[in-house]
Amino acid sequence: MSKVLILPGDGIGTEIVAQAVKVIDSLNSNHSMGMTLEDGLIGGIAYDETGTPLPDETIKVAKECDSILLGAVGGPKWEPLERALRPERGLLGIRSELELFSNLRPAILYPQLANASSLKTEIVSGLDLMIVRELVGGIYFGEPRGVEIKDGERFGINSATYYESEIARIGHSAFQIAQKRGKRVCSVDKANVLEVCELWREVMEEVSKDYPDVSLSHMYVDNAAMQLVRDPKQFDVMVTSNLFGDVLSDCAAMLTGSIGMLPSASLDQNNFGMYEPIHGSAPDISGKDIANPLATILSVSMMLRYSLNQGELADKINSAVSKVLDKGYRTKDIASDGDKVVGTEQMGDLVIEELET
Ligand code: NAD
């Protein structure tokens, strides 16, 4: 039996998470998955109901669960709030409170969607890359930070900081994932300019000694950005810091055509994880039944594989999604001429139909 905290959040979050819950219900009924669900609040809706984007109750319940499924947070309604109360602070807060330091962002191109990519088919077809991003350190959290008055003018400051232990643990995470894949890690940094990256590179070399079956290479971030669009299939696992990973993983996501297709995981030291689609709350399409729920459904698959040790059920979900795409069904964001365009609800139903046949 596993217990999962469901945090739909804001915007399309509620619509797409509802489809993932239908998938969970189906696997519980037909494949004895044995997953129980708890509901919780995060983001704008949590602010509206409790005055904070991350209620203590959410953290308390999260700690009693085996895993978390999150939709998305944020929206224009909450933009005027002071920074500490904005929905996105809830997300940063839960990641850091639960020490979810390892963010796995796969960029997989389903062959059926090769023409949705902005790159030529031969460059992206068969792409299967995993970006491992450090998630709770680096410049997003470093001190000092802020905007102050210095020498009579406004002065902004953020600090890129890493302890060697923080680098080592994300390194181990990346090498262990590479062992289950193509056995190649590319560590991305800017060691030619930043001292913190010199340390990053040194520690990655040290960690690599524990994994003689995995090869390690290094790449500067500017080159990595270029290589991602020039020849993305050269990479197996890419490991990088919080800021570089944020940018590179969005770039990798676009290689696959739609951010509506990509799941992600954020793990702690013991593989407890929070799983979520990589996209945001998409206020522009919220409430219209057109959001793509597949990234969220595939997040359940990642959860089964990486946290709950139920890889066979993960494969079932992936195969059901693939069959739905084979049959030509698409939500609007991934549709081309001749496809059968369906809404959020119907896409969820189609995946369940495949799971149940
Ligand atoms: P977004 O990812 O929400 O949307 C970007 C574009 O992609 C939009 O055109 C949207 O319609 C489309 N899109 C996103 N998900 C889709 C889906 N499942 N199906 C079809 N189309 C989809 O990014 P944004 O517009 O920059 O941000 C909107 C809000 O989301 C902001 O408040 C932002 O802070 C928040 N946000 C939250 C997260 C998160 O919760 N993890 C991540 C990024 C942004």
Boltz pocket constraint, residues with backbone or C-beta under 6 A from the ligand:
constraints:
  - pocket:
      binder: B
      contacts: [[A, 12], [A, 16], [A, 71], [A, 72], [A, 73], [A, 74], [A, 75], [A, 76], [A, 88], [A, 91], [A, 259], [A, 260], [A, 276], [A, 277], [A, 278], [A, 279], [A, 280], [A, 281], [A, 282], [A, 283], [A, 284], [A, 285], [A, 290], [A, 291], [A, 292], [A, 293], [A, 295], [A, 333]]
      max_distance: 6.0
